[in-house]
Structures are given as structure tokens and as C-alpha cells.
Amino acid sequence: MEETFPVKQVGVKYKCDLCKNGEMRPTGKMKMHETHATFVHRCDNCESEIDLKEKYPLIRYEQI
């Protein structure tokens, strides 16, 4: 049986681990691995790149 419950939306951004100032933005590139895919992100401040399992920024839902 379905049951409804209230939720709120929250935005999630990924701050750069290297410079601590910039925000990681998706480049549009993906890397395929045996068990999963990753999204290539680049810092909008220092331009460092990392692979993340989710594409940021994103929206998550939290139960109220």
C-alpha cells in the first residue's frame, strides 16, 4: 500500500577539495568503469578536475 509523507528539497553542491573556494561543475564528460560510471567535474576557480559518481549540483529530498 502506498503512503505519502512530506519532504523538502535541498540543493547540494560540491566544493573543490584542492582550493576550498571553487565549486565543482560538470564538464559533460563521463568515464565508464566495469561496475559504474563517473562524471568529470572541473573547479570553477582553480580548474582542477575530479571524477564523481553523481553530477553536481543536484537536488536531494529530505523527510520533514
VEXRO-41217 format. One record per atom (N, C-alpha, C): atom name; residue in three letters; x, y, z. Coordinates in steps of 0.02 Angstrom, whole numbers. Each point is the difference from the previous one (the first is absolute). Example, Ala and Ser with C-alpha at 12.3 -4.5 7.8 and 13.67 -1.06 7.14 Angstrom:
2
<rec><atom>N</atom><res>ALA</res><px>660</px><py>-284</py><pz>390</pz></rec>
<rec><atom>CA</atom><res>ALA</res><px>-45</px><py>59</py><pz>0</pz></rec>
<rec><atom>C</atom><res>ALA</res><px>45</px><py>60</py><pz>0</pz></rec>
<rec><atom>N</atom><res>SER</res><px>-18</px><py>53</py><pz>-36</pz></rec>
<rec><atom>CA</atom><res>SER</res><px>42</px><py>59</py><pz>3</pz></rec>
<rec><atom>C</atom><res>SER</res><px>-39</px><py>55</py><pz>37</pz></rec>
// end
This chain:
64
<rec><atom>N</atom><res>MET</res><px>42</px><py>-58</py><pz>0</pz></rec>
<rec><atom>CA</atom><res>MET</res><px>-42</px><py>58</py><pz>0</pz></rec>
<rec><atom>C</atom><res>MET</res><px>45</px><py>62</py><pz>0</pz></rec>
<rec><atom>N</atom><res>GLU</res><px>-17</px><py>48</py><pz>-43</pz></rec>
<rec><atom>CA</atom><res>GLU</res><px>38</px><py>63</py><pz>-1</pz></rec>
<rec><atom>C</atom><res>GLU</res><px>-20</px><py>44</py><pz>58</pz></rec>
<rec><atom>N</atom><res>GLU</res><px>49</px><py>38</py><pz>22</pz></rec>
<rec><atom>CA</atom><res>GLU</res><px>-13</px><py>48</py><pz>54</pz></rec>
<rec><atom>C</atom><res>GLU</res><px>40</px><py>63</py><pz>-16</pz></rec>
<rec><atom>N</atom><res>THR</res><px>-30</px><py>57</py><pz>8</pz></rec>
<rec><atom>CA</atom><res>THR</res><px>36</px><py>63</py><pz>-15</pz></rec>
<rec><atom>C</atom><res>THR</res><px>29</px><py>29</py><pz>65</pz></rec>
<rec><atom>N</atom><res>PHE</res><px>52</px><py>40</py><pz>-9</pz></rec>
<rec><atom>CA</atom><res>PHE</res><px>31</px><py>34</py><pz>56</pz></rec>
<rec><atom>C</atom><res>PHE</res><px>31</px><py>65</py><pz>-26</pz></rec>
<rec><atom>N</atom><res>PRO</res><px>5</px><py>51</py><pz>42</pz></rec>
<rec><atom>CA</atom><res>PRO</res><px>27</px><py>64</py><pz>-23</pz></rec>
<rec><atom>C</atom><res>PRO</res><px>76</px><py>-2</py><pz>-7</pz></rec>
<rec><atom>N</atom><res>VAL</res><px>24</px><py>35</py><pz>-51</pz></rec>
<rec><atom>CA</atom><res>VAL</res><px>72</px><py>5</py><pz>-12</pz></rec>
<rec><atom>C</atom><res>VAL</res><px>18</px><py>73</py><pz>-16</pz></rec>
<rec><atom>N</atom><res>LYS</res><px>63</px><py>16</py><pz>7</pz></rec>
<rec><atom>CA</atom><res>LYS</res><px>24</px><py>65</py><pz>-22</pz></rec>
<rec><atom>C</atom><res>LYS</res><px>59</px><py>-12</py><pz>-47</pz></rec>
<rec><atom>N</atom><res>GLN</res><px>8</px><py>45</py><pz>-47</pz></rec>
<rec><atom>CA</atom><res>GLN</res><px>56</px><py>-3</py><pz>-47</pz></rec>
<rec><atom>C</atom><res>GLN</res><px>59</px><py>37</py><pz>29</pz></rec>
<rec><atom>N</atom><res>VAL</res><px>60</px><py>-28</py><pz>-10</pz></rec>
<rec><atom>CA</atom><res>VAL</res><px>61</px><py>34</py><pz>19</pz></rec>
<rec><atom>C</atom><res>VAL</res><px>49</px><py>-3</py><pz>-58</pz></rec>
<rec><atom>N</atom><res>GLY</res><px>33</px><py>55</py><pz>-16</pz></rec>
<rec><atom>CA</atom><res>GLY</res><px>51</px><py>1</py><pz>-51</pz></rec>
<rec><atom>C</atom><res>GLY</res><px>67</px><py>-21</py><pz>29</pz></rec>
<rec><atom>N</atom><res>VAL</res><px>39</px><py>-38</py><pz>-39</pz></rec>
<rec><atom>CA</atom><res>VAL</res><px>65</px><py>-25</py><pz>23</pz></rec>
<rec><atom>C</atom><res>VAL</res><px>52</px><py>20</py><pz>-52</pz></rec>
<rec><atom>N</atom><res>LYS</res><px>52</px><py>35</py><pz>22</pz></rec>
<rec><atom>CA</atom><res>LYS</res><px>55</px><py>17</py><pz>-44</pz></rec>
<rec><atom>C</atom><res>LYS</res><px>63</px><py>-33</py><pz>27</pz></rec>
<rec><atom>N</atom><res>TYR</res><px>50</px><py>-8</py><pz>-43</pz></rec>
<rec><atom>CA</atom><res>TYR</res><px>62</px><py>-32</py><pz>19</pz></rec>
<rec><atom>C</atom><res>TYR</res><px>56</px><py>52</py><pz>-3</pz></rec>
<rec><atom>N</atom><res>LYS</res><px>26</px><py>18</py><pz>58</pz></rec>
<rec><atom>CA</atom><res>LYS</res><px>55</px><py>48</py><pz>4</pz></rec>
<rec><atom>C</atom><res>LYS</res><px>65</px><py>-34</py><pz>-18</pz></rec>
<rec><atom>N</atom><res>CYS</res><px>46</px><py>38</py><pz>-30</pz></rec>
<rec><atom>CA</atom><res>CYS</res><px>64</px><py>-27</py><pz>-21</pz></rec>
<rec><atom>C</atom><res>CYS</res><px>42</px><py>-22</py><pz>60</pz></rec>
<rec><atom>N</atom><res>ASP</res><px>24</px><py>-62</py><pz>-2</pz></rec>
<rec><atom>CA</atom><res>ASP</res><px>42</px><py>-26</py><pz>54</pz></rec>
<rec><atom>C</atom><res>ASP</res><px>69</px><py>31</py><pz>0</pz></rec>
<rec><atom>N</atom><res>LEU</res><px>22</px><py>25</py><pz>-58</pz></rec>
<rec><atom>CA</atom><res>LEU</res><px>68</px><py>27</py><pz>-7</pz></rec>
<rec><atom>C</atom><res>LEU</res><px>5</px><py>72</py><pz>23</pz></rec>
<rec><atom>N</atom><res>CYS</res><px>-38</px><py>45</py><pz>-31</pz></rec>
<rec><atom>CA</atom><res>CYS</res><px>6</px><py>71</py><pz>16</pz></rec>
<rec><atom>C</atom><res>CYS</res><px>-49</px><py>23</py><pz>55</pz></rec>
<rec><atom>N</atom><res>LYS</res><px>-51</px><py>-40</py><pz>14</pz></rec>
<rec><atom>CA</atom><res>LYS</res><px>-50</px><py>15</py><pz>52</pz></rec>
<rec><atom>C</atom><res>LYS</res><px>-44</px><py>60</py><pz>-16</pz></rec>
<rec><atom>N</atom><res>ASN</res><px>9</px><py>33</py><pz>-57</pz></rec>
<rec><atom>CA</atom><res>ASN</res><px>-39</px><py>60</py><pz>-17</pz></rec>
<rec><atom>C</atom><res>ASN</res><px>-49</px><py>-13</py><pz>-56</pz></rec>
<rec><atom>N</atom><res>GLY</res><px>20</px><py>-39</py><pz>-50</pz></rec>
<rec><atom>CA</atom><res>GLY</res><px>-42</px><py>-10</py><pz>-58</pz></rec>
<rec><atom>C</atom><res>GLY</res><px>-52</px><py>-53</py><pz>9</pz></rec>
<rec><atom>N</atom><res>GLU</res><px>-43</px><py>-4</py><pz>-50</pz></rec>
<rec><atom>CA</atom><res>GLU</res><px>-53</px><py>-51</py><pz>-2</pz></rec>
<rec><atom>C</atom><res>GLU</res><px>13</px><py>-45</py><pz>-59</pz></rec>
<rec><atom>N</atom><res>MET</res><px>-8</px><py>-65</py><pz>10</pz></rec>
<rec><atom>CA</atom><res>MET</res><px>11</px><py>-49</py><pz>-53</pz></rec>
<rec><atom>C</atom><res>MET</res><px>-60</px><py>1</py><pz>-47</pz></rec>
<rec><atom>N</atom><res>ARG</res><px>13</px><py>8</py><pz>-64</pz></rec>
<rec><atom>CA</atom><res>ARG</res><px>-52</px><py>4</py><pz>-52</pz></rec>
<rec><atom>C</atom><res>ARG</res><px>11</px><py>-57</py><pz>-50</pz></rec>
<rec><atom>N</atom><res>PRO</res><px>-54</px><py>-31</py><pz>-24</pz></rec>
<rec><atom>CA</atom><res>PRO</res><px>8</px><py>-54</py><pz>-49</pz></rec>
<rec><atom>C</atom><res>PRO</res><px>27</px><py>26</py><pz>-66</pz></rec>
<rec><atom>N</atom><res>THR</res><px>44</px><py>-40</py><pz>-31</pz></rec>
<rec><atom>CA</atom><res>THR</res><px>30</px><py>19</py><pz>-64</pz></rec>
<rec><atom>C</atom><res>THR</res><px>-40</px><py>-27</py><pz>-59</pz></rec>
<rec><atom>N</atom><res>GLY</res><px>-47</px><py>-46</py><pz>14</pz></rec>
<rec><atom>CA</atom><res>GLY</res><px>-36</px><py>-34</py><pz>-53</pz></rec>
<rec><atom>C</atom><res>GLY</res><px>31</px><py>-65</py><pz>-21</pz></rec>
<rec><atom>N</atom><res>LYS</res><px>58</px><py>-17</py><pz>31</pz></rec>
<rec><atom>CA</atom><res>LYS</res><px>35</px><py>-62</py><pz>-16</pz></rec>
<rec><atom>C</atom><res>LYS</res><px>-16</px><py>-52</py><pz>54</pz></rec>
<rec><atom>N</atom><res>MET</res><px>-3</px><py>-64</py><pz>-22</pz></rec>
<rec><atom>CA</atom><res>MET</res><px>-11</px><py>-56</py><pz>45</pz></rec>
<rec><atom>C</atom><res>MET</res><px>56</px><py>-51</py><pz>-11</pz></rec>
<rec><atom>N</atom><res>LYS</res><px>14</px><py>-39</py><pz>52</pz></rec>
<rec><atom>CA</atom><res>LYS</res><px>47</px><py>-55</py><pz>-6</pz></rec>
<rec><atom>C</atom><res>LYS</res><px>-38</px><py>-64</py><pz>20</pz></rec>
<rec><atom>N</atom><res>MET</res><px>4</px><py>-50</py><pz>-43</pz></rec>
<rec><atom>CA</atom><res>MET</res><px>-33</px><py>-63</py><pz>13</pz></rec>
<rec><atom>C</atom><res>MET</res><px>50</px><py>-48</py><pz>33</pz></rec>
<rec><atom>N</atom><res>HIS</res><px>-21</px><py>-29</py><pz>56</pz></rec>
<rec><atom>CA</atom><res>HIS</res><px>40</px><py>-49</py><pz>35</pz></rec>
<rec><atom>C</atom><res>HIS</res><px>-37</px><py>-67</py><pz>-3</pz></rec>
<rec><atom>N</atom><res>GLU</res><px>31</px><py>-53</py><pz>24</pz></rec>
<rec><atom>CA</atom><res>GLU</res><px>-32</px><py>-66</py><pz>-3</pz></rec>
<rec><atom>C</atom><res>GLU</res><px>-66</px><py>-1</py><pz>38</pz></rec>
<rec><atom>N</atom><res>THR</res><px>-2</px><py>31</py><pz>58</pz></rec>
<rec><atom>CA</atom><res>THR</res><px>-60</px><py>-5</py><pz>43</pz></rec>
<rec><atom>C</atom><res>THR</res><px>-40</px><py>65</py><pz>5</pz></rec>
<rec><atom>N</atom><res>HIS</res><px>26</px><py>55</py><pz>-24</pz></rec>
<rec><atom>CA</atom><res>HIS</res><px>-35</px><py>63</py><pz>7</pz></rec>
<rec><atom>C</atom><res>HIS</res><px>28</px><py>52</py><pz>-50</pz></rec>
<rec><atom>N</atom><res>ALA</res><px>-34</px><py>56</py><pz>-3</pz></rec>
<rec><atom>CA</atom><res>ALA</res><px>24</px><py>57</py><pz>-41</pz></rec>
<rec><atom>C</atom><res>ALA</res><px>16</px><py>58</py><pz>47</pz></rec>
<rec><atom>N</atom><res>THR</res><px>46</px><py>44</py><pz>-21</pz></rec>
<rec><atom>CA</atom><res>THR</res><px>14</px><py>60</py><pz>37</pz></rec>
<rec><atom>C</atom><res>THR</res><px>-6</px><py>61</py><pz>-45</pz></rec>
<rec><atom>N</atom><res>PHE</res><px>-14</px><py>56</py><pz>30</pz></rec>
<rec><atom>CA</atom><res>PHE</res><px>-7</px><py>64</py><pz>-36</pz></rec>
<rec><atom>C</atom><res>PHE</res><px>61</px><py>42</py><pz>14</pz></rec>
<rec><atom>N</atom><res>VAL</res><px>31</px><py>26</py><pz>-52</pz></rec>
<rec><atom>CA</atom><res>VAL</res><px>59</px><py>43</py><pz>8</pz></rec>
<rec><atom>C</atom><res>VAL</res><px>-23</px><py>70</py><pz>18</pz></rec>
<rec><atom>N</atom><res>HIS</res><px>28</px><py>27</py><pz>54</pz></rec>
<rec><atom>CA</atom><res>HIS</res><px>-16</px><py>68</py><pz>24</pz></rec>
<rec><atom>C</atom><res>HIS</res><px>64</px><py>42</py><pz>0</pz></rec>
<rec><atom>N</atom><res>ARG</res><px>-9</px><py>65</py><pz>-11</pz></rec>
<rec><atom>CA</atom><res>ARG</res><px>57</px><py>47</py><pz>1</pz></rec>
<rec><atom>C</atom><res>ARG</res><px>-18</px><py>57</py><pz>47</pz></rec>
<rec><atom>N</atom><res>CYS</res><px>49</px><py>21</py><pz>40</pz></rec>
<rec><atom>CA</atom><res>CYS</res><px>-9</px><py>56</py><pz>47</pz></rec>
<rec><atom>C</atom><res>CYS</res><px>-6</px><py>65</py><pz>-39</pz></rec>
<rec><atom>N</atom><res>ASP</res><px>-50</px><py>40</py><pz>18</pz></rec>
<rec><atom>CA</atom><res>ASP</res><px>-9</px><py>65</py><pz>-34</pz></rec>
<rec><atom>C</atom><res>ASP</res><px>48</px><py>53</py><pz>26</pz></rec>
<rec><atom>N</atom><res>ASN</res><px>45</px><py>-18</py><pz>47</pz></rec>
<rec><atom>CA</atom><res>ASN</res><px>50</px><py>47</py><pz>26</pz></rec>
<rec><atom>C</atom><res>ASN</res><px>71</px><py>-20</py><pz>-22</pz></rec>
<rec><atom>N</atom><res>CYS</res><px>22</px><py>-61</py><pz>18</pz></rec>
<rec><atom>CA</atom><res>CYS</res><px>69</px><py>-20</py><pz>-14</pz></rec>
<rec><atom>C</atom><res>CYS</res><px>6</px><py>-47</py><pz>-60</pz></rec>
<rec><atom>N</atom><res>GLU</res><px>-57</px><py>-22</py><pz>-27</pz></rec>
<rec><atom>CA</atom><res>GLU</res><px>-4</px><py>-43</py><pz>-60</pz></rec>
<rec><atom>C</atom><res>GLU</res><px>27</px><py>-71</py><pz>11</pz></rec>
<rec><atom>N</atom><res>SER</res><px>7</px><py>-23</py><pz>63</pz></rec>
<rec><atom>CA</atom><res>SER</res><px>18</px><py>-69</py><pz>12</pz></rec>
<rec><atom>C</atom><res>SER</res><px>-58</px><py>-45</py><pz>-20</pz></rec>
<rec><atom>N</atom><res>GLU</res><px>13</px><py>-62</py><pz>-18</pz></rec>
<rec><atom>CA</atom><res>GLU</res><px>-52</px><py>-46</py><pz>-22</pz></rec>
<rec><atom>C</atom><res>GLU</res><px>-2</px><py>-61</py><pz>45</pz></rec>
<rec><atom>N</atom><res>ILE</res><px>-61</px><py>-25</py><pz>13</pz></rec>
<rec><atom>CA</atom><res>ILE</res><px>-10</px><py>-62</py><pz>37</pz></rec>
<rec><atom>C</atom><res>ILE</res><px>-59</px><py>-37</py><pz>-31</pz></rec>
<rec><atom>N</atom><res>ASP</res><px>-3</px><py>-65</py><pz>12</pz></rec>
<rec><atom>CA</atom><res>ASP</res><px>-55</px><py>-42</py><pz>-21</pz></rec>
<rec><atom>C</atom><res>ASP</res><px>-45</px><py>-12</py><pz>60</pz></rec>
<rec><atom>N</atom><res>LEU</res><px>-65</px><py>10</py><pz>-9</pz></rec>
<rec><atom>CA</atom><res>LEU</res><px>-48</px><py>-11</py><pz>53</pz></rec>
<rec><atom>C</atom><res>LEU</res><px>-55</px><py>-47</py><pz>-23</pz></rec>
<rec><atom>N</atom><res>LYS</res><px>-29</px><py>-38</py><pz>46</pz></rec>
<rec><atom>CA</atom><res>LYS</res><px>-52</px><py>-48</py><pz>-18</pz></rec>
<rec><atom>C</atom><res>LYS</res><px>-67</px><py>34</py><pz>-13</pz></rec>
<rec><atom>N</atom><res>GLU</res><px>-9</px><py>62</py><pz>23</pz></rec>
<rec><atom>CA</atom><res>GLU</res><px>-61</px><py>38</py><pz>-13</pz></rec>
<rec><atom>C</atom><res>GLU</res><px>18</px><py>64</py><pz>-37</pz></rec>
<rec><atom>N</atom><res>LYS</res><px>-50</px><py>28</py><pz>-35</pz></rec>
<rec><atom>CA</atom><res>LYS</res><px>11</px><py>63</py><pz>-36</pz></rec>
<rec><atom>C</atom><res>LYS</res><px>-24</px><py>58</py><pz>43</pz></rec>
<rec><atom>N</atom><res>TYR</res><px>47</px><py>43</py><pz>19</pz></rec>
<rec><atom>CA</atom><res>TYR</res><px>-15</px><py>58</py><pz>43</pz></rec>
<rec><atom>C</atom><res>TYR</res><px>-6</px><py>63</py><pz>-41</pz></rec>
<rec><atom>N</atom><res>PRO</res><px>-39</px><py>49</py><pz>23</pz></rec>
<rec><atom>CA</atom><res>PRO</res><px>-42</px><py>-2</py><pz>59</pz></rec>
<rec><atom>C</atom><res>PRO</res><px>-61</px><py>-45</py><pz>-12</pz></rec>
<rec><atom>N</atom><res>LEU</res><px>-29</px><py>-23</py><pz>56</pz></rec>
<rec><atom>CA</atom><res>LEU</res><px>-58</px><py>-44</py><pz>-5</pz></rec>
<rec><atom>C</atom><res>LEU</res><px>-51</px><py>18</py><pz>53</pz></rec>
<rec><atom>N</atom><res>ILE</res><px>-58</px><py>-30</py><pz>-5</pz></rec>
<rec><atom>CA</atom><res>ILE</res><px>-54</px><py>10</py><pz>49</pz></rec>
<rec><atom>C</atom><res>ILE</res><px>-13</px><py>-65</py><pz>35</pz></rec>
<rec><atom>N</atom><res>ARG</res><px>-3</px><py>3</py><pz>65</pz></rec>
<rec><atom>CA</atom><res>ARG</res><px>-19</px><py>-59</py><pz>41</pz></rec>
<rec><atom>C</atom><res>ARG</res><px>-64</px><py>17</py><pz>38</pz></rec>
<rec><atom>N</atom><res>TYR</res><px>-32</px><py>-52</py><pz>22</pz></rec>
<rec><atom>CA</atom><res>TYR</res><px>-62</px><py>7</py><pz>37</pz></rec>
<rec><atom>C</atom><res>TYR</res><px>9</px><py>-27</py><pz>70</pz></rec>
<rec><atom>N</atom><res>GLU</res><px>-22</px><py>40</py><pz>50</pz></rec>
<rec><atom>CA</atom><res>GLU</res><px>5</px><py>-20</py><pz>70</pz></rec>
<rec><atom>C</atom><res>GLU</res><px>-70</px><py>-3</py><pz>29</pz></rec>
<rec><atom>N</atom><res>GLN</res><px>-12</px><py>-51</py><pz>41</pz></rec>
<rec><atom>CA</atom><res>GLN</res><px>-64</px><py>-7</py><pz>32</pz></rec>
<rec><atom>C</atom><res>GLN</res><px>-6</px><py>53</py><pz>54</pz></rec>
<rec><atom>N</atom><res>ILE</res><px>-58</px><py>31</py><pz>4</pz></rec>
<rec><atom>CA</atom><res>ILE</res><px>-12</px><py>52</py><pz>50</pz></rec>
<rec><atom>C</atom><res>ILE</res><px>-22</px><py>-32</py><pz>65</pz></rec>
// end
